[in-house]
C-alpha cells in the first residue's frame, strides 16, 4: 500500500474534529496543516480528500504542537463518531451496537485502520483483541496509536448508545507509562499494562443493546453509498489505473487535465501512465474524451455559455473538432442536444 500513501483518496470529515480540538489548544489551522498542502478552507469543504501521508503529517504536527503526555488519550476522546463521515450514518442506524461495530469492521478501509480487530467471547464478556499488520508503520509511536484507538472507540460507542458507557477493562501490551493514572481517569475502568496482547473488554449484553436511532431502511440506503466508496478505495489501493485517472478527472471537474499533469499527480512518468493504461485496454485520450463528454453535457444543460466557450473549456482548439467529437459521442450536434434538453425542461415546468 505504500505506493498509494500519497494519493488523496480518503474523505476529510476528521479534519473538522481536528480543527475543533486544536482550537482548544490555541493552535491555528495554519500550524497543524504545515507541510500538508491543504488550506483552512479545505477543512470545511465536504469534497476534500486526504492521503494517508497527509494524515500522518497532521498527526505528527499535532504531537509536536501539543506535546502533553496524555495527548493520545485526550485527542482520541475528541474524535467522535462523525469522524467517519457517511459511514457514521450506517453505524447510527444499525440495529444493535454489535451490528454497528461489525459494520465498522466490514468497512475498515473507510476508517484508515492500521489495526486488526478480532473478537473473542468468554462467558458474558467480549474481548476485542487488537494487533497490527505485519511491517505496518505508524506516524508516531505504537503506544500513541493504541491510546487514540481506545479513547476514540469509547467515545464512538457512547455516541452510538447515547449513554456514558465504559469498557469493563483495557489491557495494553506495552510497559506502564508515567501517566498511567490518566488512562484510568479517562477510560474509567481497570487498565492493565505489560499484558500479553492489547485488548478492549466489553459486556456481551452491551453489544446486544438496541441503538436509539436504528432504522433498517436508512441503513440500507447509506450502506449502499458506503460500499461504493469502499469499492473505490479498493480499486485505487489495488492499483486500478483506470479508476485512478477517472478519480483525477473528477477532482479537477471543469478543467481538461493533460497526460503530463495526470502523470505528475499520480507520481509516475507520462510513459509509465500510458503503458499502464494500455495494459488495462484503455488509452488516456479515450478517458480524456469520456470526461470531456460529461463536462460538455453538463455545461450545455446550464445554458449560460456559448458552444464555442464550451468547446474551449473541454480542450478543443476549434469549434469544428468539438462538433465532430460530440456528434460521434451522442449522435447529435451540441446545439441539437441543448435545444432538446431545454425543450424537455420546459415541458416539465
Backbone torsions as a table, in degrees:
resi	resn	phi	psi	omega
1	UNK	NA	-14.2	-176.1
2	UNK	-57.6	-31.2	-178.8
3	UNK	-61.5	-24.3	-174.4
4	UNK	-110.1	13.4	-179.4
5	UNK	-65.3	-21.6	-178.1
6	UNK	-92.7	-5.4	-179.5
7	UNK	-80.5	127.8	179.2
8	UNK	-79.2	90.6	-173.4
9	UNK	-122.0	-9.7	-175.8
10	UNK	-99.0	137.3	175.6
11	UNK	-58.3	149.2	-171.8
12	UNK	-103.4	24.7	-177.4
13	UNK	-58.0	-31.8	-177.8
14	UNK	-64.7	-25.0	-177.5
15	UNK	-59.0	-37.2	179.9
16	UNK	-64.3	-42.2	179.5
17	UNK	-65.4	-38.1	176.1
18	UNK	-63.1	-41.9	178.1
19	UNK	-58.7	-45.2	-179.5
20	UNK	-65.7	-41.8	179.5
21	UNK	-64.7	-44.3	-177.6
22	UNK	-68.3	-27.9	174.6
23	UNK	-63.7	-36.4	177.2
24	UNK	-66.2	-19.5	178.3
25	UNK	-97.2	5.6	-177.2
26	UNK	58.2	40.1	179.3
27	UNK	-118.0	126.6	-174.9
28	UNK	-77.5	159.1	178.3
29	UNK	-62.2	-35.4	179.6
30	UNK	-58.1	-34.1	-178.5
31	UNK	-75.9	-47.7	-175.8
32	UNK	-80.6	-10.7	174.8
33	UNK	-95.6	4.8	-177.6
34	UNK	-58.2	126.2	177.5
35	UNK	82.5	4.1	-176.1
36	UNK	-95.6	-28.9	-178.2
37	UNK	85.9	15.5	177.0
38	UNK	-114.1	152.9	176.9
39	UNK	-103.0	166.1	177.8
40	UNK	-63.2	-34.2	178.8
41	UNK	-61.3	-35.3	-179.8
42	UNK	-69.7	-21.6	175.5
43	UNK	-60.5	-31.8	-176.1
44	UNK	-101.5	4.6	-178.7
45	UNK	-91.9	118.4	-177.7
46	UNK	-64.9	-16.5	-179.4
47	UNK	-90.5	-2.2	-178.4
48	UNK	-66.5	132.3	174.1
49	UNK	-120.4	148.0	-171.0
50	UNK	-130.1	142.2	177.9
51	UNK	-85.6	163.0	177.7
52	UNK	-61.9	-39.2	179.7
53	UNK	-65.6	-37.8	177.7
54	UNK	-63.2	-42.8	176.6
55	UNK	-61.3	-39.6	179.5
56	UNK	-62.7	-42.1	178.8
57	UNK	-64.1	-41.6	178.7
58	UNK	-60.3	-45.3	179.6
59	UNK	-62.5	-38.9	177.5
60	UNK	-66.0	-39.0	177.4
61	UNK	-62.6	-43.0	178.6
62	UNK	-59.1	-46.7	-178.6
63	UNK	-63.8	-37.8	-179.2
64	UNK	-72.0	-37.6	-174.0
65	UNK	-84.8	-26.9	-178.7
66	UNK	-128.2	66.3	-169.6
67	UNK	-80.4	48.3	175.6
68	UNK	-79.5	152.2	-174.5
69	UNK	-57.7	-42.5	-175.2
70	UNK	-96.5	28.2	-176.4
71	UNK	-57.2	-42.9	-179.2
72	UNK	-57.2	-38.1	-179.9
73	UNK	-72.0	-49.1	-177.2
74	UNK	-69.1	-37.9	177.9
75	UNK	-67.2	-45.0	178.9
76	UNK	-60.0	-39.5	179.7
77	UNK	-64.5	-23.8	-179.7
78	UNK	-82.0	-11.0	-177.2
79	UNK	-90.5	83.4	-176.7
80	UNK	-76.8	-174.6	-172.2
81	UNK	-61.1	-29.4	-178.4
82	UNK	-64.8	-10.0	176.5
83	UNK	-52.3	-32.3	-173.1
84	UNK	-96.2	14.3	172.5
85	UNK	56.5	-128.2	-176.1
86	UNK	-58.3	-34.5	-179.9
87	UNK	-60.9	-28.0	178.8
88	UNK	-56.1	-38.8	179.7
89	UNK	-63.9	-39.0	178.8
90	UNK	-65.9	-35.8	-179.8
91	UNK	-73.0	-45.2	-178.2
92	UNK	-62.4	-33.1	-176.5
93	UNK	-92.4	6.4	177.3
94	UNK	-66.4	160.4	-177.6
95	UNK	-70.5	-45.9	-177.8
96	UNK	-134.2	169.2	176.0
97	UNK	-62.2	-40.1	179.2
98	UNK	-60.4	-41.9	178.6
99	UNK	-65.1	-39.0	178.9
100	UNK	-62.2	-45.6	-179.3
101	UNK	-68.0	-34.3	176.9
102	UNK	-66.6	-37.1	177.4
103	UNK	-65.2	-42.5	177.8
104	UNK	-60.4	-38.1	179.1
105	UNK	-68.9	-38.9	177.7
106	UNK	-62.4	-39.5	-177.6
107	UNK	-98.1	33.1	-171.9
108	UNK	-62.6	-22.1	177.6
109	UNK	-65.6	-29.1	-179.6
110	UNK	-74.9	-20.3	-176.9
111	UNK	-103.4	12.1	175.3
112	UNK	54.8	36.0	-174.2
113	UNK	-66.9	132.1	172.8
114	UNK	-107.5	13.1	-178.8
115	UNK	-119.6	154.7	166.2
116	UNK	-101.9	129.1	179.0
117	UNK	-114.1	127.1	178.7
118	UNK	-130.0	135.2	-179.1
119	UNK	-95.7	144.3	178.8
120	UNK	-139.5	109.0	-177.1
121	UNK	-88.4	125.3	176.9
122	UNK	-129.2	106.6	-178.1
123	UNK	62.1	-121.9	-177.3
124	UNK	-95.2	8.3	-177.1
125	UNK	-117.0	148.5	174.2
126	UNK	-117.5	120.0	177.8
127	UNK	-95.9	121.9	175.5
128	UNK	-96.4	102.7	-175.8
129	UNK	-87.6	131.5	-172.9
130	UNK	-112.5	128.5	174.7
131	UNK	-138.8	167.0	-178.9
132	UNK	-105.7	156.6	173.6
133	UNK	-67.1	150.7	177.0
134	UNK	-59.6	134.5	177.1
135	UNK	60.5	20.9	179.4
136	UNK	-73.9	131.2	178.5
137	UNK	-97.8	143.3	176.8
138	UNK	-116.7	147.4	-177.8
139	UNK	-63.3	-28.4	177.9
140	UNK	-130.9	-153.8	-178.5
141	UNK	-72.6	156.5	176.4
142	UNK	-63.1	-34.3	178.0
143	UNK	-60.9	-44.9	177.8
144	UNK	-58.6	-43.6	-179.5
145	UNK	-62.7	-41.7	177.9
146	UNK	-65.0	-38.6	179.0
147	UNK	-62.2	-46.9	179.4
148	UNK	-61.8	-42.8	-180.0
149	UNK	-60.0	-52.0	-176.1
150	UNK	-63.7	-47.1	-177.2
151	UNK	-68.5	-41.1	-179.1
152	UNK	-70.4	-38.5	179.1
153	UNK	-64.9	-39.1	177.2
154	UNK	-63.0	-44.2	178.1
155	UNK	-59.9	-43.2	-176.5
156	UNK	-71.3	-32.5	174.5
157	UNK	-65.7	-39.5	176.2
158	UNK	-62.9	-41.2	177.6
159	UNK	-60.4	-41.2	-177.2
160	UNK	-68.3	-41.5	-176.7
161	UNK	-90.8	-10.8	-175.9
162	UNK	56.0	36.2	178.8
163	UNK	-141.6	158.7	178.9
164	UNK	-83.7	81.8	-175.1
165	UNK	-98.3	145.2	177.3
166	UNK	-127.5	156.1	171.1
167	UNK	-66.3	156.1	174.4
168	UNK	-74.0	-34.1	177.6
169	UNK	-167.1	155.7	175.4
170	UNK	-132.7	129.2	177.4
171	UNK	-113.5	134.9	178.7
172	UNK	-119.3	137.2	-178.5
173	UNK	-91.4	45.3	173.5
174	UNK	-144.1	160.2	-175.0
175	UNK	-61.7	159.3	-180.0
176	UNK	-62.3	121.4	177.9
177	UNK	-78.9	165.3	-179.0
178	UNK	-66.1	-20.9	-177.5
179	UNK	-108.1	36.6	-177.0
180	UNK	-56.1	-32.0	-179.5
181	UNK	-62.3	-28.8	179.2
182	UNK	-67.3	-32.8	176.1
183	UNK	-60.9	-49.7	-177.0
184	UNK	-67.8	-33.4	179.3
185	UNK	-67.8	-43.6	-177.1
186	UNK	-80.4	-42.8	-178.2
187	UNK	-81.2	-20.9	176.5
188	UNK	52.1	48.8	176.5
189	UNK	-159.6	165.7	175.9
190	UNK	-59.3	132.8	179.2
191	UNK	-124.1	127.9	-178.4
192	UNK	-117.7	142.5	179.8
193	UNK	-116.0	169.1	-177.7
194	UNK	55.9	32.9	179.3
195	UNK	-78.7	159.4	178.2
196	UNK	-59.6	-33.6	178.4
197	UNK	-150.6	157.4	177.1
198	UNK	-82.4	130.1	178.7
199	UNK	-153.2	150.4	178.0
200	UNK	-114.4	126.2	-175.2
201	UNK	-108.7	131.6	-179.2
202	UNK	-137.3	150.4	179.6
203	UNK	-67.0	139.6	177.8
204	UNK	-61.4	-37.8	178.0
205	UNK	-61.0	-33.3	178.9
206	UNK	-65.6	-39.2	178.6
207	UNK	-65.8	-26.4	-179.2
208	UNK	-86.5	-3.3	-177.0
209	UNK	-65.7	133.8	176.6
210	UNK	-70.1	145.7	178.7
211	UNK	-88.4	143.0	-175.3
212	UNK	-65.7	-23.8	-177.6
213	UNK	-108.9	22.6	-179.9
214	UNK	-56.1	131.4	-179.5
215	UNK	-156.0	100.1	-174.4
216	UNK	-62.7	-32.5	-179.7
217	UNK	-70.0	-49.5	178.9
218	UNK	-62.3	-37.7	179.5
219	UNK	-60.9	-44.6	178.5
220	UNK	-61.4	-41.0	-178.7
221	UNK	-63.3	-48.8	-175.9
222	UNK	-75.2	-31.1	175.9
223	UNK	-63.5	-35.3	177.8
224	UNK	-59.9	-45.5	178.6
225	UNK	-64.5	-42.6	-179.7
226	UNK	-62.6	-39.1	-178.6
227	UNK	-69.2	-35.0	174.7
228	UNK	-62.6	-43.1	178.6
229	UNK	-65.0	-40.8	178.8
230	UNK	-64.9	-37.3	177.2
231	UNK	-65.1	-40.4	178.2
232	UNK	-59.3	-47.4	179.8
233	UNK	-63.5	-41.7	-178.8
234	UNK	-61.9	-40.8	-179.7
235	UNK	-63.9	-42.6	179.3
236	UNK	-65.3	-46.8	-177.6
237	UNK	-66.5	-26.3	177.7
238	UNK	-86.4	-2.0	175.6
239	UNK	88.2	26.3	177.0
240	UNK	-71.1	98.3	-173.0
241	UNK	-67.6	-32.9	178.9
242	UNK	-65.2	-44.1	178.4
243	UNK	-62.1	-40.7	-179.0
244	UNK	-63.9	-41.0	179.2
245	UNK	-66.7	-42.0	178.1
246	UNK	-63.9	-38.7	175.7
247	UNK	-60.8	-41.2	179.6
248	UNK	-63.3	-45.2	177.2
249	UNK	-59.3	-41.6	-179.2
250	UNK	-63.1	-36.6	-179.5
251	UNK	-67.8	-34.2	-179.2
252	UNK	-96.6	9.2	174.1
253	UNK	22.7	-78.6	-171.4
254	UNK	-98.8	23.1	179.1
255	UNK	-122.8	136.6	178.4
256	UNK	-82.7	115.3	-177.3
257	UNK	-90.5	131.4	178.7
258	UNK	-83.9	166.6	178.0
259	UNK	-59.0	-43.5	-179.1
260	UNK	-64.2	-42.0	179.2
261	UNK	-65.3	-40.9	179.4
262	UNK	-64.6	-44.0	180.0
263	UNK	-61.4	-41.9	179.4
264	UNK	-64.0	-43.1	-179.7
265	UNK	-65.1	-33.8	-178.7
266	UNK	-92.0	3.1	174.7
267	UNK	59.8	42.8	171.7
268	UNK	-135.4	169.2	175.7
269	UNK	-78.7	159.0	178.6
270	UNK	-60.6	-37.7	179.2
271	UNK	-64.3	-43.0	179.3
272	UNK	-64.9	-42.2	179.5
273	UNK	-61.8	-44.9	179.8
274	UNK	-61.8	-42.1	-179.2
275	UNK	-65.9	-42.8	179.8
276	UNK	-63.3	-38.0	178.5
277	UNK	-68.2	-38.5	177.8
278	UNK	-63.3	-39.1	177.9
279	UNK	-65.1	-26.9	178.8
280	UNK	-92.7	12.8	179.1
281	UNK	60.7	37.4	175.2
282	UNK	-134.4	166.5	172.8
283	UNK	-130.8	151.7	179.7
284	UNK	-61.2	-39.4	-178.2
285	UNK	-60.6	-42.9	-179.6
286	UNK	-65.4	-42.5	178.1
287	UNK	-65.5	-37.0	178.5
288	UNK	-64.8	-42.4	178.4
289	UNK	-67.2	-38.3	176.8
290	UNK	-58.0	-45.5	178.4
291	UNK	-65.9	-41.3	179.4
292	UNK	-61.1	-37.4	177.1
293	UNK	-60.4	-48.8	-179.8
294	UNK	-61.2	-40.2	178.8
295	UNK	-66.1	-44.0	-179.5
296	UNK	-62.8	-42.6	179.0
297	UNK	-59.9	-43.5	-179.1
298	UNK	-67.0	-43.0	-178.1
299	UNK	-68.0	-36.7	178.0
300	UNK	-64.9	-35.0	-179.9
301	UNK	-72.6	-24.7	179.5
302	UNK	-71.9	-34.3	172.1
303	UNK	80.5	0.3	-176.5
304	UNK	-102.9	6.6	176.3
305	UNK	-123.9	148.1	175.0
306	UNK	-74.4	161.0	178.3
307	UNK	-61.4	-36.0	178.4
308	UNK	-63.8	-42.7	178.1
309	UNK	-61.9	-41.8	-179.7
310	UNK	-64.3	-40.8	177.6
311	UNK	-57.6	-44.0	179.8
312	UNK	-65.1	-42.2	-179.7
313	UNK	-62.6	-31.4	-177.7
314	UNK	-88.8	4.0	172.8
315	UNK	94.3	10.5	179.6
316	UNK	-94.4	136.1	-176.9
317	UNK	-81.6	-19.8	178.9
318	UNK	-142.8	152.6	-174.9
319	UNK	-66.6	-31.7	-178.4
320	UNK	-64.1	-42.7	179.1
321	UNK	-64.2	-38.9	179.5
322	UNK	-65.5	-44.6	179.5
323	UNK	-60.3	-43.5	-178.5
324	UNK	-64.3	-43.6	-179.8
325	UNK	-66.0	-42.7	-178.2
326	UNK	-64.4	-40.2	179.2
327	UNK	-67.6	-35.6	177.5
328	UNK	-64.6	-36.2	-179.7
329	UNK	-71.9	-46.0	-166.0
330	UNK	-114.9	-14.7	-177.1
331	UNK	84.8	2.6	177.4
332	UNK	-142.1	163.2	177.8
333	UNK	-77.6	158.9	179.3
334	UNK	-56.2	-41.2	-179.4
335	UNK	-66.2	-35.6	178.5
336	UNK	-67.2	-41.3	178.2
337	UNK	-63.6	-43.5	-179.2
338	UNK	-63.0	-44.4	-179.6
339	UNK	-62.8	-40.6	180.0
340	UNK	-65.1	-43.4	-179.6
341	UNK	-64.5	-45.2	-178.9
342	UNK	-65.2	-33.8	178.4
343	UNK	-67.0	-43.4	178.4
344	UNK	-64.0	-42.0	-179.2
345	UNK	-63.6	-38.5	179.7
346	UNK	-66.1	-37.4	180.0
347	UNK	-67.4	-27.0	-177.2
348	UNK	-84.7	-10.9	-177.7
349	UNK	-81.6	NA	NA
